Amino acid sequence: MFRILFSLVFLPIRILFQGFRILSWIIRKGDHFYLEIPSSFSFDKKSFFVKLLVPKEETPFLVDFLLGLKALTKVPGLKKVSFHISNPEYGFGEVWNICEAIQTLNEKGIETSGFCLGGGTKALLLLSQCNYRYSSSASEFFPILPSAEPYFFGGAAKKFGVGVEAYASGAFKSFGETFQRTSFSAPARKNLEALLTDYKELLSKGFKKSSNLDLKVLEEPIISSEKLKKIGFITDFVEEDEFEENYLFENYKKEKETDKPKYRKLSPKGFRLYHKKSNFSLISKSVPIVAVLPVQGNILPDLGREEDFRSRQVSFRYYQEIFKDLKEDPKVAAVVLEMNSPGGSALVSELLYREIKKLAKEKPVITYVLNVAASGGYYLSCATQKIHGTPYSIVGSIGAVMMRFELKKLYDKFGVQKERIGFYPNRDILSEYGKLSPKSEQFLRKEVLRSRDLFYNRVIESRKTSFQELEKNYGEGRIFSGETFRKSGFLDSCDSFLDILQDLKQELKSKKIDVRYLPGTYSWKDLVQDLKPGMQFSKFSFFSKLNADKKQNPMEILHLSEIAQELSNI
């Protein structure tokens, strides 16, 4: 009510501003937009003190970048978009979403061109989506097709007298094998080979569809741009500065100073101006907020009272508080979990599962698996109404594993002995010195199966399968590509992030939704711990005092990148 009253009171001023926008758009409108695809995306924002120390410009959030690409499709008269492609440092999930957005531009009849100075398979995949592809004649590309070269420390552990005991719920739950063996077991190797085969098929289809490039070409470790031009992948050679400075000219070449550009520049400022103009309404109405919450990193076995964000880690108290705030905030209509977790603590996974369930009772909650939802990551996903992902997502690892390091032989090498006093049944499990008793081993095996059964039950409830079917074909720690998991019914779709947001908009029965990303705050503590991973600070440390901020509602720490600042309504 207050919003409507405010709109009516200031309506003459708002109409005046709208008239100014219309006139400004007539002056500023263009038909060619230049855009850099960044080498990295953020999932947190820097605190004030970190910005002072590291003044480097923050990279955008993926959601904001994708919203910007979607908004480009709505600009009237836009004829062309030129992409400067940096070598991606992110996963295939981000790459695939950008590829889908570029394809949408192509389908809208907007010409796309790309320039890439060099990079690997992901850079080439992005470049392949463009109608016209450019590079320097001196450029080289270093593709690596899906393959693996894992380390095994079993031999080294034996040499140094370190024993490793792993209690796994299935033959495919192979995390412990890295520390126990000198090579994978046959089931674990077969599972990994199947995943890599899926990845190769996806890449082959992706390149064939966009540019007809045969994947065999990328089997060479170094590919010159000369060769790529010879086989028709590269359209022409231009230098990087030519592409940047002459993008308004035909073929990115300005022969003479008197040459006139073929296109008219659409600047980011003009881009945002158009969307302010097009989103104007006489009466300002509230728009449902869709909160996108990144769940990034390993799930920590912590149950302390600390509620701080931890970079690249999923801590219980922090997310518990976030889920509670989202549940109680009436402005938030739906929540999307941007999942990127390989798992971690079984206990914390179950506790967070319950918190997500509480939230899901109040409003729609869905998961979007960007790159990884394995083990605990998939566990959390099962608490949401739907689970979506990309064809390249790594999902599964449904099962449980416990590990124990036995260091008696290592201690013996240095003449160190430990004496057990006051031990009671199963107390040896908490000691790293000496073999476990048969009763303790039996106890751990039962605990692993108990954790597995709880995980299985969560999956069965979410995906409407049976224990037998899950155990036989999809459990025991197996991992899958997103596309394979979708076909099996363990993902609801392999659609782009933008498609998922569009579906949510329809579910909420709203013409527009306000998409808001909820990053954590990267603080002094995160910075120092990243520089010195083994360094810990107590709550009384100087750095903690600098970092001690007043508790904030997550909706008050929203951060949108520059281009997407005016474009979050879709």
Salt bridges, closest charged atoms under 4 A:
ASP31 OD2 - LYS79 NZ 3.87
GLU58 OE2 - LYS51 NZ 3.51
GLU111 OE2 - LYS80 NZ 3.36
GLU165 OE2 - ARG404 NH1 3.24
GLU193 OE2 - ARG189 NE 3.13
GLU220 OE2 - LYS227 NZ 2.57
ASP236 OD2 - LYS253 NZ 3.89
GLU240 OE2 - HIS84 NE2 2.80
GLU244 OE2 - HIS84 NE2 3.81
GLU257 OE1 - LYS254 NZ 3.52
ASP302 OD2 - ARG310 NH2 3.71
GLU306 OE1 - ARG310 NH2 3.52
GLU306 OE2 - LYS525 NZ 2.95
ASP308 OD2 - LYS525 NZ 3.77
GLU321 OE2 - LYS551 NZ 2.55
GLU350 OE2 - ARG354 NE 2.63
GLU350 OE2 - ARG458 NH2 2.55
GLU355 OE2 - LYS358 NZ 3.29
ASP412 OD2 - LYS408 NZ 3.21
GLU432 OE2 - LYS418 NZ 3.01
GLU441 OE1 - ARG445 NH1 3.95
GLU447 OE1 - ARG450 NH2 2.90
ASP453 OD1 - ARG452 NH2 2.71
GLU461 OE2 - LYS357 NZ 3.79
GLU461 OE1 - ARG458 NH1 3.94
GLU471 OE2 - ARG452 NH1 3.88
GLU476 OE1 - ARG478 NH2 3.77
GLU483 OE2 - ARG486 NH2 2.77
ASP492 OD1 - ARG463 NH2 3.09
ASP514 OD2 - ARG516 NH2 2.85
ASP530 OD2 - ARG312 NH1 3.24
GLU562 OE2 - ARG272 NH1 3.68
GLU566 OE2 - LYS276 NZ 3.99
